[in-house]
Structures are given as structure tokens and as C-alpha cells.
């Protein structure tokens, strides 16, 4: 599985952005897709997950109610709709795919999101 993120950029506080994560390769093996972020000097943080089979979602408290994760299985693409962005949301955002079985999870290259105050 290979992952490519897109959609990052610079936005003012209160604004919105949508990130995309396109998957290729053995996509049928993907069990859970997730979005992580890493701000400068901080640990990488899991912010949202979605299961491939039934679309169940989970969110970190820091983004709950503002961010929405979704996936389009026909397009092999996952999305992160981010609303009401805050300067604290500034980070590099990564998508992650965890497959069934012992295969290690796969990461995308990351996309920068910068929220100005």
C-alpha cells in the first residue's frame, strides 16, 4: 500500500481545509485508516480513524466536533474535513493505513497545515 496526501496549506483561524489521502496498491488489505499530526517539538498525535469495512470513526478530543474523517472506497481515498481551525492545529498531517495481519502500517509523506491567528 502507498499513500499520498494533499490539500494542506495556509488558512486563517476560523477557516476550513480538506485533506485527501489517496491509497494505491493492495488497498483491499487495509483495515483502519487514520490521520495523525505532528507539531514542531511535539509528539505525533492520532486525531481520527475510520475503519474500511463499516466506516466507524473515532476522534481525539482536541478535534472532536470540528474535524470529520471520511472515505470513498470506490476512489481509494480518505478525507479529513477541518473546520473552525485554530492556530494550535498547525502541524504536519500524515495519513496512515493499518492492514490486516502482520503487515506494518504505512505512512504518507505528510502535508503541512498552517493556521494563522
Secondary structure, 3 states (H helix, E strand, C coil): CEEEEECCEEEECCCCEEEEEEEECCHHHEEEEEEEEECCCCCCEEEEEEECCCCCEEECCCCCCCEEEEEECCCCEEEEEECCCCHHHCEEEEEEEEECCCCCCEECCCEEEEEEC
